[in-house]
């Protein structure tokens, strides 16, 4: 039982680390590309900004989903009840 709790905690730590780093890198890349696009075509500012905000919201939702899954694993792990039998 202790091994399972330790393993799930380590998995949650790795999951939250990857779940925050990878979307942050994707957001930085999206902003970089949007700024390059704006520098090349300033007249397309409205469409680029709109697409950028939609894309950033989608990327941020991935980080939020990761946080929710990690919190479930840490505090309400459904497998603990199965192992406690």
C-alpha positions in Angstrom: 0.0 0.0 0.0 2.8 2.4 0.9 4.6 1.6 -2.4 1.4 2.4 -4.4 0.9 5.7 -2.6 4.5 6.7 -3.1 4.4 5.7 -6.8 1.2 7.6 -7.4 2.7 10.7 -5.7 5.8 10.5 -7.8 3.7 10.1 -10.9 1.6 13.1 -9.9 4.7 15.2 -9.4 6.0 14.2 -12.9 2.6 14.8 -14.4 2.3 18.3 -13.0 5.8 19.1 -13.9 5.3 18.1 -17.5 1.7 19.5 -17.5 3.0 23.0 -16.7 6.3 23.0 -18.6 5.0 21.8 -22.0 2.0 24.1 -22.3 4.2 27.0 -21.2 6.6 26.2 -23.9 3.8 25.9 -26.4 2.4 29.3 -25.3 5.8 30.9 -25.7 6.1 29.5 -29.2 2.6 30.6 -30.2 3.3 34.2 -29.0 6.6 34.2 -30.8 5.0 33.2 -34.1 2.2 35.7 -33.6 4.7 38.5 -33.0 6.7 37.5 -36.1 3.4 37.4 -38.1 2.5 40.9 -36.9 5.9 42.2 -37.8 5.5 40.9 -41.3 1.8 41.8 -41.8 0.7 44.5 -39.4 -2.6 44.9 -41.3 -3.6 41.4 -40.3 -3.5 42.3 -36.6 -7.1 41.6 -35.8 -7.2 38.1 -37.3 -3.9 37.1 -35.8 -4.8 38.4 -32.4 -8.1 36.5 -32.5 -6.5 33.3 -33.5 -3.7 33.7 -31.0 -6.2 34.1 -28.1 -8.2 31.1 -29.2 -5.0 29.1 -29.4 -3.7 30.2 -26.0 -7.0 29.3 -24.4 -6.8 25.8 -25.9 -3.2 25.4 -24.7 -4.2 26.7 -21.2 -7.0 24.2 -21.0 -4.5 21.4 -21.4 -2.6 22.6 -18.3 -5.9 22.9 -16.3 -6.9 19.3 -17.3 -3.5 18.1 -16.2 -4.0 19.8 -12.8 -7.4 18.3 -12.3 -6.1 14.8 -13.1 -3.1 15.2 -10.7 -5.4 16.5 -7.9 -7.6 13.4 -8.4 -4.6 11.1 -8.3 -3.3 12.8 -5.1 -6.4 13.3 -3.1 -9.1 10.9 -4.4 -7.4 8.0 -6.0 -10.0 5.4 -7.0 -7.5 2.6 -6.9 -6.8 3.1 -3.1 -10.2 1.7 -2.2 -9.6 -1.3 -4.4 -6.2 -2.0 -2.8 -7.5 -1.5 0.7 -9.8 -4.6 0.5 
